[in-house]
Every structure is written in structure tokens, then in C-alpha cells.
């Protein structure tokens, strides 16, 4: 079954290099980012894990937990973390899910139900396990981005998307293209002009259906 935006993510039991726990318990009241990888000790993935490790303070500022996933075992994860720290200069303190059985990848719709890992497999055998999931405190999927193995993920964009999601969470606003924190936001059409002005003050009515306002006043 496909996992769609606003679906509650399954409460999976996760085996990680930092212990075993349920996904929902681990998320708690926080935002969460789960980012997945097809194999340990691969070059692009090592740079990505390093990027996430260097952003530890940024995740903390946003009340967000991060967790990796790779289709290898706990011992491989522990060894790989040493390489990640050597490369990036930052210690990856977040857990990495050991998904040797592919149970988590299948439950999150990254692999078909009949997928398996052949002997002598390479990262190409689980290439679609290259997704970023952003999950809100109510355990609902808010965003997913899938990347091919040849394109390293842009975690500045992941941060930007997280900021946008947190800014609009529970608010009748949306973010325009290329939005950054502090930029004007779009007022939802669920509010008429009078309601929008009462709530947000001055409006910039660019089109009848495109009205922007500042949240920084």
C-alpha cells in the first residue's frame, strides 16, 4: 500500500545501531526526518550522512529528530559511522536502522513486496531506498523526496522544506516557490480577504487567488 502525504506512518519496530524501539515512541512529540540508503560504505551516501551529522545543531533548533536507514546490519552501521566521521569531521550521533530484512523499506513503500537481496548484491539491487521522509509530531507524513543514486541529496533544501512545513503547520498559509524563512507567505483561500486581514494584517493581493502577507510583523 502506498504511503501518501497526511498518512500516519506505520509504527514499525526498528532495530538500529543505538538499540531497538518503535518508530512512534522514538518520534514522541518531535518532528522527525527519516532518510534512507541502499547500502553502507557507498560514496554518495557517506557524503549525505556526513552532511546530516554536521547539521546537528540545526535539527535541534527545530525540535527535529533524524534517523538514517540502510539495507545492512548493525555492525556494518557502526563501522560505517567511523568512516562518516572521518570524512565529515562530525560525529553521527543519530541512529541508523538496520533493514537487512527489507521490512521497513517495504512498509514505507520504497521497495515492492517481493523484493529480496541476492547474493553478492550491490546498491543497485535496492536503488529505490533513497527517500527523505519528514514526519510531523502527530506521526503523519508531511513530505517525501526520492533521489537516484547518482544525485546526492541537498540537505539545505531539506532544512528549507522543514522550515516551511513547521511555519505552515496548523496555519492557513502556504509557501511560494523558493521561499526562505522571513519571506512573505501565501494566505490560504479558506480565508476571504476580510478574514485574512483580521488575522494577518496587510495583504498584498497579486491576483484574486494569490495573496501574500508577512508573518514577521
N, C-alpha and C positions, 0 to 999 in steps of 0.2 A: 504493500500500500504506500503510495507516495506521501511524503511529508511536505505539507504546504504551509505557507505563511498563516500565522494565528492558530495552527495546530499545537496542541500540547505535546511536547516531545516525550517519547516513551521513557518511563522511569527504569532505566536499564541498570543492571548490576555491572559495575566497571571494575576490572582488575587493572591496576596501574602500578607503576614503579614506586608509588608512595602509599600503597595499600589498596584494599578493596572496599568499595562503598557504592551506594545507589546515587544515580545522577541527580535526582530531585533533592536528596538530602545534601549533596555537595553544593548545589546551587544555592539552597537556602533562600534568603531574601535578597540575594545579589543579582546583578546582571551576569551573564556568562557568555564566553566565547569558546566554542569547540572548533579546533582546526585539525584537519585530518591529512594523513600522509600514507602513500602506498608502500613505503619500505624505509627501514633505518639505514644509516650510512649512505645516503644518496646526496649528491651535491646541492641541488636546489633546495631540498628540504632542510638541509643543515643551515643554509643561509636564512631560511624562514624561521626556524626555531631560534636562531641567534637574534633575529630582529624582534621576535616576541619577548625574549629574555631581556633585551636592552630597554624595552618599554615597560618594565615592571612598575615604575612609579606612575606612569600614565594610566595603566589599568587600575591601580589602587585609587588614584584621584577620582576615577569614575565609578567606584564601587563595583568593579567588574572582576570576576574570576576567569582565568584562562586554563584550558586543558587541551593537551595535544592528543592525537590518536595516531598510531602507526600499526601496520599489519605485521608486527613482530612481537617478540616476547619481552617480559620484564627485564631479564638480564641484558638483552640487547639494548633496551632503552637506557639502562644505567650506564652501559659502556658508551653509548652514543652521546649521552649528555656531557661526557668529558670532552668529546670532540667539539660539541657545540660551544662549550665554554672556551676552549682553546681558540676556536675561530672568532667568536664574537667578543670575548673578554667579559661576558656577562654570564652569571650562573643561572641556568634554567631551573628555577625552584618550583615550577608548576608541575603537576602530574602528567604522565603520558599513559594513555590507555593502551593496554596490550591486547590487540584484537586478532590474535592468531586464528581463532575460530571463524572470524568474519561476522560474528553475531551482531556486533554493534554497527558495522558498516552496512549490513543488510537491513537492520532495524531502522537506520537513518536514511535508507533508500539510496545509498551510494553504490551498491552492488546488487545484482539480481539474486533471487533466492537460491538459484542453482550454482552460484559462483563457488569456486574452490581454488586452493593454491596448489599448483602442480609441483612436482619435484624439480629442483633447480630453477625455481621461479625467479623472475625479475620484477622490478617495479611495474613494468608494463602489464603484468598479469592483474594488477589491482590499480590501474592508472586512474580510474574514476574516483578513487578515495583521495580527493584533492578539493575538499569543500571547507568553507568557513561558515559556521552557524553562529548567529547572535541570538541569544535567548533572554527573554525578559524575566523579572522576578516571579511572574505568575506561571513560569515554565512554558511559555508559548514561544514558538519560533517566530522571530521578527524579521530575519534576513538570512539568505543563504547565497553564497557566491562559489561557483565551481571554476577551477582553473586547470588547464592542461599541465602536464609535467614540465613542459618547456618554458613556462612562464611563472617566475617567482611572484608570490603574492605581494601586493603593495599594502603594508600594514599602516601606512599613513592614511590610506583610503579606508581601511577597516576602522581606524580611530575616528575619522570624519563621519563614517556611517553610524558608528556607535553614538557619537555626539548628537547626530541628527535624530536618531531613534529616542535617545533619552530626553531631548528637548521637546519632541512631539508626543511623548508618552503621556496619554491622558489629556492632551491639549488639542483643541480643534485647529491645528496648524500643520503645514507641510513645508518641506524644504525645496527650493528651486534647484536647478542644475548648478553644480559647482559651489553649493552653499558651504560656508565656513562659519564657525562659532562667531557670533556678533553680527552676522549679516541679517538683513530683513528676511522674514518668513512669509509664507503664503497663508492667508486665512481661509479656512475650510468653507465650502459652500453651504455647510449646515447652519452657518450664521448669516443672517441678512446684514445689510450694511449697518443698520442701526445697532443691532446686537454686537456686531464686530467692533464698532466704535465704542460702545459701552464697555466692552471687555478689554480692548487693546489701545483705545485712543485713536490717534490719527491714522487714516488709511491712505495708501497710495493705490488708487483704482486705475490700473493699467488697461484692463479690459473688464467687462461686466463679470467675467468668471475668473479674473486674475487680479486679486487684491493683496497687497503686501503691507506689512507693518513691522515695526521694530519691537523686539522683546527686551531691549537693553535700556529703555527709558526709565 
